[in-house]
Amino acid sequence: MRGGKVYEEWLDEARTLFKRFVHSLEKARRRSKKNMEMNYYWEARDNFKNLMNEIDNFKIPVQKRLRQIKKDWANLVAFYFVDGAPATNNPLENYYSASLKTHRKNQLDISGIEEQIKLSRLKRWGMFGRPQRTLLEAFFVFIPFMDWK
């Protein structure tokens, strides 16, 4: 049955149902305002060691990602050792998760992120007021024999 058209259709349908189920669980958790339980450091370390022991069973992109995680392990688990640290090592993501929608977050790139933070801060402080001249008034300046003040 593997590799056939019927199997592929069944697999797509099963994936869709599974994703809907997981999404409904996530929505129910959020509605009840429950946070996900965080693993202890030793649990995370043991889980990762188990994954690294079975690394040859995964596809090449997954193996690459696991090796990248292994290389950056100390940085990725630093929040376990700092009191009051958020469970993510990305303060920018924390900042923008409250201020931007997901599709806007994806449009930001690394090179312009600092300027975007500055602009957001200036907007919150009300530094950008209404323009003193409208676009139409600015256009009329270029028409001869009209004095706009």
Buried (B, 14 or more C-beta within 10 A) or exposed (E): EEEEEEEEEEEEEEEEEEEEEEEEEEEEEEEEEEEEEEEEEEEBBEEBEEBEEEEEEEEEEEBEEBEEEBEEEEEBBEBBEEEEEEEEBEEBEEEBEEEBEEEEEEEBEEEEEEEBBEEBEEEEEEEEEEEEEEEEEEEEEEEEEEEEE
